[in-house]
């Protein structure tokens, strides 16, 4: 039973990613770059959610599909 709890707690720890502002920006040298696109309708304050085949805005619902390569 203890082994099962240990395995599940390890899986949960691996699933957790950085949350908040740290997952939206990338810092290289002294420059900051955005990792996700911003919404075209709402402006620069709203990031779009990253899905498998599209980006969507949670504020207004705008959807932009990713280009197939």
N, C-alpha and C positions, 0 to 999 in steps of 0.2 A: 504494500500500500504506500509506503514511504517513497519507493522508487517511482511510482506512478505520479505522485505529487511533484517530485523533483523534475521529472520530464516535462510535465505540463507547465511548471513555472519557468523552465528554460525556454520553452516555445513562446510563452507570453513575453518574455524579455527580448527575444529575437524579433517578435512582431512589432514591438514599439519602435517608432521612429522619432526623429526630432519633430517637435510640434512648435507652432507659433511662428514668429518672425524668422527664426533661423532656417526654416525649411523653404522660405520664399526668396531668399537672397543668397548670393554667392560672393564671397569676398576674396579678391585676388590682388595681391600687392596692396595698393591704396585705392583700388576701384571697387565699387559695388555694382553688381549686375543682377537683374531680376531673372529668376528661373522660369516663372510662368508668365504668360501674356496678361495684359490688363484688358478690361472690357472696353470695347470701342464706343459703346453707348454711354456707360456710366462715368468713364474717365479713368484717370491714373490711380485713383484710390481703391479700385476694386479689382482683385485678381480673379482669374478664371480657374475653375476646377479642372484638373487634369484627369480625363477618362481615357479609355483604351483607344477610341477612334475619334474623339472630339474634345473640345474645350467648352465649358459652359459657365455662364455667369450666374451665381446664386442670387444676385440682387434683382436683375431684370429678366433673366431667363434666356439671354442671347446665347446662341450656339454657333461655334465655328468648328467645322470638321477639319481633321488633320489630313494632309495630303498623303496619298499612298505612294510609296517609293518603290 
